[in-house]
Amino acid sequence: MKTSAPDTHDDLRDALRALCAGFPPEYHRKHGAAETYPAEFVDALTEAGWLAAMIPEEFGGSGLGLTEASIVMEEINRSGGNAGHCHGQMYNMGTLLRHGSDVQKQQYLPSIASGKLRLQSMAVTEPTTGTDTTKLKTTAVKKGDRYVINGQKVWISRLQHSDLMILLARTTPLSEVKRKSQGMSIFIVDLKDAIGNGMEIQPIDNLVGHETNEVFFDNLEIPAENLIGEEGHGFHHILDGLNAERTLISAECIGDGYWFVEKSRDYACERVVFDRPIGQNQGVQFPISKSYVAIEAANLMRFEACKRFDAGQDCGAQANMAKLLAADASWEAANACIQTYGGFGFAREYDIERKFRETRLYQVAPISTNLILSYVGEHILGMPRSF
Ligand SMILES: Cc1cc2nc3c(=O)[nH]c(=O)nc-3n(C[C@H](O)[C@H](O)[C@H](O)COP(=O)(O)OP(=O)(O)OC[C@H]3O[C@@H](n4cnc5c(N)ncnc54)[C@H](O)[C@@H]3O)c2cc1C
């Protein structure tokens, strides 16, 4: 399918498509229906080095940019898979790379690059405070050479398929800081040591079969050297990585969007009702065309965000706008697709209902559309702050 995006990565796409072809629709359908984790697919991506795309070569990664990393994510979704099962490995390491000490980087990054260690999880969201992150209640109190963690998190993904987790917790009470974004810190948690020793997890049964969990901390002790970056600056350290996360997820939505449009177009051309292909009816054709236009526009913004990120320029506006445009476009394409298929859109064997559910997530996570609009209103357009 033609695209207007400035994309010159045919070799990269060909390699990804060859790998993904080994995991046909039946594979993803089986895991989707059983709500099991596609471990073989994630292992294959890891072994081929794709999930270490952004780790610098000096630490054993490929040293590629966000542009290439986003193409990896896009191709996974475009092939019918779901990069949500493994995208954490791609962007969580960025926090370590930017803010970790030399010792931490040497300790973790080569093993993450080789696939020996999985850094798939980041624990920010809490059940009582939700999007109001600076009010989070999980605390980390320094006692000698350890931090003691107490509190609760929710929706923490891929914990059962990860060795490490990045945790955001409050180290100085909210009442004692000048700005609410101060006084939080990030830590690297070794899940093997933590689970059962002060950290418990409870899987959440959910719409998308996504491996995600409630987490309870009851006097979990972690070594003080697991603090990443400066104590009290964790919120800003985490924010730094969110532009990469948003851009990568916009690429996943774009992969979903093209998948839906291709499916819709093919079916609209072949399904004959009233003695003609349904796609001959403009009522069927136009929603598909419209969603293609939206995906194309989102794709341009996604590559603009990637270009700026890779050049070390500020890309907050573009990353947020790409995420919003792409999430909306993939959802529009999903709706057009299920409508084009009529009743068959609801049958598992066509994969549409699964992808429909999966792409709906991106209206809400990792940041909801409302919160992006408020970012645009306040930070780009200069309108009054609403919270
Ligand atoms: C499958 C899944 C996986 C996830 N994985 C992770 C993970 O790995 N790690 C992690 O930390 N989190 C994760 N999350 C959490 C996700 O980031 C949050 O669900 C999301 O940011 C929304 O927060 P919330 O659910 O607390 O909604 P709330 O903050 O309770 O908000 C509810 C609704 O109200 C809207 N709203 C709230 N305040 C405002 C306002 N001021 N103006 C306008 N609208 C507002 C929100 O946009 C939202 O639609 C995951 C969530 C899901 C569903």
The ligand as an SDF file (V2000), in Angstrom:
LIG
                    3D

 53 58  0  0  0  0  0  0  0  0999 V2000
   -3.9720   -2.6880   29.4260 C   0  0  0  0  0  0  0  0  0  0  0  0
   -3.2980   -1.5720   30.1730 C   0  0  0  0  0  0  0  0  0  0  0  0
   -1.9240   -1.6160   30.3680 C   0  0  0  0  0  0  0  0  0  0  0  0
   -1.2960   -0.6160   31.1120 C   0  0  0  0  0  0  0  0  0  0  0  0
    0.0540   -0.7170   31.3810 N   0  0  0  0  0  0  0  0  0  0  0  0
    0.6330    0.1570   32.2630 C   0  0  0  0  0  0  0  0  0  0  0  0
    1.9820   -0.0410   32.7040 C   0  0  0  0  0  0  0  0  0  0  0  0
    2.6760   -0.9750   32.2750 O   0  0  0  0  0  0  0  0  0  0  0  0
    2.4870    0.8290   33.6330 N   0  0  0  0  0  0  0  0  0  0  0  0
    1.7570    1.8500   34.1540 C   0  0  0  0  0  0  0  0  0  0  0  0
    2.2790    2.5840   34.9820 O   0  0  0  0  0  0  0  0  0  0  0  0
    0.4660    2.0670   33.7440 N   0  0  0  0  0  0  0  0  0  0  0  0
   -0.1080    1.2420   32.8240 C   0  0  0  0  0  0  0  0  0  0  0  0
   -1.4180    1.4310   32.4260 N   0  0  0  0  0  0  0  0  0  0  0  0
   -2.1850    2.5270   33.0080 C   0  0  0  0  0  0  0  0  0  0  0  0
   -2.5350    3.6210   32.0150 C   0  0  0  0  0  0  0  0  0  0  0  0
   -1.3990    4.4040   31.7360 O   0  0  0  0  0  0  0  0  0  0  0  0
   -3.6940    4.4140   32.6320 C   0  0  0  0  0  0  0  0  0  0  0  0
   -4.8400    3.5670   32.6440 O   0  0  0  0  0  0  0  0  0  0  0  0
   -3.9860    5.6800   31.8890 C   0  0  0  0  0  0  0  0  0  0  0  0
   -2.9100    6.5750   31.9770 O   0  0  0  0  0  0  0  0  0  0  0  0
   -5.2480    6.3470   32.4510 C   0  0  0  0  0  0  0  0  0  0  0  0
   -5.1720    6.4490   33.8560 O   0  0  0  0  0  0  0  0  0  0  0  0
   -6.3310    5.8800   34.7750 P   0  0  0  0  0  0  0  0  0  0  0  0
   -6.7250    4.5490   34.2690 O   0  0  0  0  0  0  0  0  0  0  0  0
   -5.8980    5.9730   36.1710 O   0  0  0  0  0  0  0  0  0  0  0  0
   -7.5520    6.8350   34.5000 O   0  0  0  0  0  0  0  0  0  0  0  0
   -8.0420    8.0590   35.4160 P   0  0  0  0  0  0  0  0  0  0  0  0
   -6.9160    8.9710   35.7470 O   0  0  0  0  0  0  0  0  0  0  0  0
   -8.8570    7.5210   36.5110 O   0  0  0  0  0  0  0  0  0  0  0  0
   -8.9810    8.8110   34.3770 O   0  0  0  0  0  0  0  0  0  0  0  0
  -10.2230    8.2560   33.9290 C   0  0  0  0  0  0  0  0  0  0  0  0
  -10.6750    9.0120   32.7040 C   0  0  0  0  0  0  0  0  0  0  0  0
  -10.8670   10.3790   33.0320 O   0  0  0  0  0  0  0  0  0  0  0  0
  -10.1090   11.2120   32.1850 C   0  0  0  0  0  0  0  0  0  0  0  0
   -9.5870   12.3550   32.9650 N   0  0  0  0  0  0  0  0  0  0  0  0
   -9.0230   12.3330   34.1980 C   0  0  0  0  0  0  0  0  0  0  0  0
   -8.6770   13.5810   34.5670 N   0  0  0  0  0  0  0  0  0  0  0  0
   -9.0110   14.3970   33.5360 C   0  0  0  0  0  0  0  0  0  0  0  0
   -8.9010   15.8080   33.3250 C   0  0  0  0  0  0  0  0  0  0  0  0
   -8.3570   16.6310   34.2140 N   0  0  0  0  0  0  0  0  0  0  0  0
   -9.3640   16.3100   32.1420 N   0  0  0  0  0  0  0  0  0  0  0  0
   -9.9270   15.4970   31.2360 C   0  0  0  0  0  0  0  0  0  0  0  0
  -10.0470   14.1510   31.3760 N   0  0  0  0  0  0  0  0  0  0  0  0
   -9.5960   13.6160   32.5220 C   0  0  0  0  0  0  0  0  0  0  0  0
   -8.9720   10.3550   31.6710 C   0  0  0  0  0  0  0  0  0  0  0  0
   -8.5340   10.8180   30.4270 O   0  0  0  0  0  0  0  0  0  0  0  0
   -9.6430    8.9870   31.5730 C   0  0  0  0  0  0  0  0  0  0  0  0
  -10.2760    8.8310   30.3330 O   0  0  0  0  0  0  0  0  0  0  0  0
   -2.0590    0.4700   31.6260 C   0  0  0  0  0  0  0  0  0  0  0  0
   -3.4350    0.5310   31.3980 C   0  0  0  0  0  0  0  0  0  0  0  0
   -4.0580   -0.4810   30.6860 C   0  0  0  0  0  0  0  0  0  0  0  0
   -5.5530   -0.4050   30.5000 C   0  0  0  0  0  0  0  0  0  0  0  0
  1  2  1  0
  2  3  1  0
  2 52  2  0
  3  4  2  0
  4  5  1  0
  4 50  1  0
  5  6  2  0
  6  7  1  0
  6 13  1  0
  7  8  2  0
  7  9  1  0
  9 10  1  0
 10 11  2  0
 10 12  1  0
 12 13  2  0
 13 14  1  0
 14 15  1  0
 14 50  1  0
 15 16  1  0
 16 17  1  0
 16 18  1  0
 18 19  1  0
 18 20  1  0
 20 21  1  0
 20 22  1  0
 22 23  1  0
 23 24  1  0
 24 25  2  0
 24 26  1  0
 24 27  1  0
 27 28  1  0
 28 29  2  0
 28 30  1  0
 28 31  1  0
 31 32  1  0
 32 33  1  0
 33 34  1  0
 33 48  1  0
 34 35  1  0
 35 36  1  0
 35 46  1  0
 36 37  1  0
 36 45  1  0
 37 38  2  0
 38 39  1  0
 39 40  1  0
 39 45  2  0
 40 41  1  0
 40 42  2  0
 42 43  1  0
 43 44  2  0
 44 45  1  0
 46 47  1  0
 46 48  1  0
 48 49  1  0
 50 51  2  0
 51 52  1  0
 52 53  1  0
M  END
$$$$
